[in-house]
């Protein structure tokens, strides 16, 4: 059996007629930038995350960057975030003029609040809380720290669309929530795309102008800014997918439970929701000392796997100037050697899932 890590074409094949009809309507309308489909999508995305506002932008990195600009980040300001995330959570701080400061993570890959608080200095402006793998970060603890030290929290929910923490959706805790609609994400555009959520009226007003060249209207520019808009065509595709997102999410969660039930007695760490969280399992990452051997075994059996991410951000060449070294973040560094992402997309069949489980069990038994 051959099982790819992800099968993007299959998802679109199943709803192709609906997508083509929706895109066709956009073509006929001639509304390609900031049109009705985008307005519809922003409204439904805001409702999903329990916030007043959602704004479509060009990609998830722009969502982070524009959020940092919205809170007034200036040169020399520090932003604390995790070193095990995709590099965009750190690079957005750099390109916005600040300095990323890393704090280590817990077993669930999310920020360790104790380590975050130890990293706060007089220069700290914000915390970027990454909801990695689709599991919510410990928002109660992080929000308490932010309030104590008068800091902003920006939620990086790129992998966590629809996830909840203590019955509250992610993206509504911090000053802003930042989401990616990249083709690999749980809610995927047909290319790059992103969303910013917020409950702050002034932040929303700033962002509506900032994502569109700083234009107050067609002819007047309030300040120099960027072109970062989610295309109406992408919004039309996403509006179709929004109808299926809840079903896709529950299928991912059902797969995650089955993985846990069948694999947790093996010599590995298998993720599982806590009582107060609803994870959406963008990735399902096991941790095992036999990572490389297991990965090779599964490849021989036709099961594709990935590592998210093999090189922590502070090890990257681009991060040399930040002054970190091996040993600074022991949990992150250990996890980079043991993590393995196994397939969990909703188009998997029951037969495929059983085969993956069987081959992992065969490796150990």
Buried (B, 14 or more C-beta within 10 A) or exposed (E): EEBBBBBBEEBBEEBEEBBEEBBEEBEEEEBBEBBBBBEBBBEBBBEBBBBEBBBBBBBBBBBBBBBBBBBEBEEEBBBBBBBBBBBBBBBBBBEBBBBBBBBBBBEBBBBBBEBBBEBBEEEBBBBBBBBBBBBBBBBEBBBEBBEEBEBBBBBBBBBBBBBBBEEBBBBBBBBBBBBBBBBBBBBBBBBBBBBBBBBBEEBBEBBBBBBBBBBEEEEEEEEEBBEBBBBBBBBBBBBBBBEBBEEBBEBBBBBBEBBBEBBEEBEBBBBBBEEEBBBBBBBBBBBBEBBEEBBEBBEEBBBBBBBBBEEBBBBBEEBEEBEBEEEBBEBBBEBBEBBBBBBBBBBBEEEBBEBBBEBBEEBBE
